[in-house]
Amino acid sequence: MDEERGFSAKSVFLSFLLGGIVGAGLALILAPQSGRETRTKIKETAEDVKEKATSYIKEAKEKIASTLDKAKETLEEKKSAITKAVEAGKEVYEKELSKDKEQES
């Protein structure tokens, strides 16, 4: 009957096992401790979180700086290419104007 609803013995067993593991973990976390032990755990956890956050922020700043540097380089390259193209266009335009004036004369 359980097979008809999509539950196999394997899935029921795995659910039971997973529930046991979660329950054991919660029991360890919620077990009564002295105030001193609790404060020590909280302090250690807070220090770990602070270190990780500082590390992540440092990595993020480095990545952002690197990305900005690459963007600036790319912008300068594109700007240089556009400037050269505009100058080449001006030269061609001036040559054509000169040819037109010579042909008119």
C-alpha positions in Angstrom: 0.0 0.0 0.0 2.9 2.4 0.8 4.4 1.5 -2.5 1.2 2.8 -4.3 1.6 6.2 -2.7 5.3 6.5 -3.7 6.9 5.5 -0.4 9.4 2.7 -0.5 11.0 0.9 2.5 14.3 2.6 1.5 12.8 6.1 1.6 11.1 5.5 5.0 14.3 4.1 6.4 16.4 7.1 5.1 13.8 9.5 6.5 14.0 7.8 9.9 17.8 7.8 9.8 17.9 11.5 8.8 15.4 12.4 11.6 17.6 10.6 14.1 20.7 12.5 13.0 19.0 15.8 13.1 17.5 15.0 16.6 20.9 14.0 17.9 22.4 17.3 16.6 19.7 19.3 18.2 20.1 17.5 21.5 23.8 18.3 21.6 23.2 22.0 20.8 20.3 22.4 23.3 21.8 20.3 26.1 22.0 22.3 29.3 25.4 23.8 30.0 26.7 26.2 32.6 26.5 29.9 31.9 30.3 30.0 31.5 30.4 27.3 28.9 27.5 28.9 27.0 29.2 32.3 27.0 32.5 30.7 25.9 30.7 29.0 23.0 29.0 32.2 22.0 32.3 34.2 22.2 34.1 31.6 20.0 31.3 31.5 17.5 31.2 35.3 17.3 35.0 35.4 16.8 34.8 32.8 14.0 32.0 34.8 12.3 34.0 38.0 12.6 37.1 36.4 11.1 35.2 34.9 8.2 33.4 38.2 7.5 36.6 40.1 7.6 38.2 37.6 5.2 35.2 37.7 2.8 35.2 41.5 2.8 38.9 41.6 2.1 38.5 39.1 -0.8 35.5 41.1 -2.2 37.5 44.4 -2.0 40.5 42.7 -3.9 38.2 41.3 -6.5 36.4 44.7 -7.0 39.8 46.5 -7.3 41.0 44.0 -9.8 37.8 44.2 -11.8 38.0 48.1 -11.8 41.7 48.0 -12.9 40.8 45.7 -15.8 37.8 47.9 -16.7 40.1 51.0 -16.7 42.6 49.2 -18.9 39.9 48.1 -21.4 38.4 51.6 -21.4 41.8 53.2 -22.2 42.4 50.6 -25.0 39.0 51.3 -26.5 39.5 55.1 -26.1 42.8 54.9 -27.9 41.4 52.8 -30.7 38.5 55.2 -31.2 40.8 58.2 -31.2 43.0 56.5 -33.8 40.0 55.7 -35.9 38.7 59.3 -35.7 42.1 60.7 -36.7 42.3 58.2 -39.6 38.8 59.3 -40.7 39.8 63.0 -40.5 42.9 62.3 -42.7 40.8 60.5 -45.3 38.2 63.2 -45.3 40.8 65.9 -45.7 42.5 64.0 -48.6 39.1 63.6 -50.3 38.4 67.3 -49.9 41.8 68.1 -51.4 41.1 65.8 -54.4 37.7 67.4 -54.9 39.3 70.9 -54.9 42.0 69.8 -57.3 39.4 68.3 -59.6 37.3 71.5 -59.5 40.3 73.7 -60.4 
